[in-house]
Amino acid sequence: MFFYADAVYQQLASGSHDAGDPDLTADWQQFAQQNSTPIIVCPAATDRRLPEGWESSASFEVSGLAEFMELAAAADRVVSFGGP
């Protein structure tokens, strides 16, 4: 999984989300663990959206698009949600 744009907010530690926003961090972690899938978040999107000193949840790896592309090339399928 590769999270970019506003999806990088999902890496915030549980309890760090704004009131009214769903806290799906544990759900993503569970999905990743059950499917042996790494969760990669875009470092540029993270830097633009999250303040210095933010606390990331375990299981989320800040890494670039190049790593995602390597994993996607080796995968039997790639699914994308959102976008234009």
C-alpha positions as CSV (number, residue, x, y, z in Angstrom):
1,M,0.0,0.0,0.0
2,F,1.2,3.5,-0.8
3,F,-0.4,6.4,0.9
4,Y,0.1,9.9,-0.6
5,A,-1.6,13.3,-0.6
6,D,-4.1,13.5,2.3
7,A,-4.0,9.8,2.9
8,V,-0.7,10.3,4.8
9,Y,-2.9,11.4,7.7
10,Q,-3.7,7.8,8.3
11,Q,-0.2,7.2,9.7
12,L,-0.9,9.4,12.7
13,A,-1.0,7.5,16.0
14,S,-4.4,6.5,17.3
15,G,-6.0,9.3,19.2
16,S,-4.2,11.9,17.1
17,H,-7.0,12.5,14.7
18,D,-9.3,15.6,14.7
19,A,-12.6,15.2,16.4
20,G,-15.2,13.9,13.9
21,D,-12.6,12.3,11.6
22,P,-12.6,8.5,11.7
23,D,-9.5,6.9,13.2
24,L,-8.7,4.1,10.7
25,T,-5.1,3.6,11.7
26,A,-5.7,0.3,13.5
27,D,-7.8,-1.0,10.7
28,W,-5.0,-0.3,8.1
29,Q,-2.5,-1.9,10.4
30,Q,-4.7,-5.0,10.8
31,F,-5.3,-5.2,7.0
32,A,-1.5,-5.0,6.3
33,Q,-0.7,-7.6,8.9
34,Q,-3.3,-10.1,7.7
35,N,-2.2,-9.7,4.1
36,S,1.6,-9.4,4.7
37,T,1.6,-6.0,3.0
38,P,3.8,-3.1,3.8
39,I,2.3,0.3,4.3
40,I,4.4,2.9,2.6
41,V,3.7,6.6,3.0
42,C,5.1,9.4,0.7
43,P,7.7,11.4,2.5
44,A,7.0,14.6,0.5
45,A,3.3,14.5,1.2
46,T,4.1,13.8,4.9
47,D,6.4,16.8,5.1
48,R,3.9,19.1,3.6
49,R,0.9,18.0,5.7
50,L,2.2,16.9,9.1
51,P,3.9,19.2,11.7
52,E,7.4,18.6,12.9
53,G,7.5,16.1,15.7
54,W,4.4,14.2,14.7
55,E,4.1,10.7,16.0
56,S,3.7,7.9,13.4
57,S,2.0,4.7,14.1
58,A,4.1,1.5,14.0
59,S,3.7,-0.4,10.7
60,F,3.8,2.7,8.5
61,E,7.1,3.2,6.7
62,V,8.0,6.6,5.2
63,S,9.6,5.8,1.9
64,G,9.6,7.1,-1.6
65,L,7.6,6.3,-4.7
66,A,10.6,4.3,-6.1
67,E,10.1,1.6,-3.5
68,F,6.4,1.5,-4.2
69,M,7.1,1.1,-8.0
70,E,9.5,-1.8,-7.3
71,L,6.8,-3.5,-5.3
72,A,4.1,-2.8,-7.8
73,A,6.3,-4.2,-10.6
74,A,6.6,-7.5,-8.7
75,A,2.9,-7.6,-7.8
76,D,0.3,-9.5,-9.8
77,R,-2.1,-6.5,-9.5
78,V,-2.2,-2.9,-8.4
79,V,-5.4,-1.3,-7.2
80,S,-5.8,2.5,-6.9
81,F,-8.6,4.4,-5.0
82,G,-9.5,8.0,-5.6
83,G,-7.9,10.4,-7.9
84,P,-9.3,12.1,-11.0
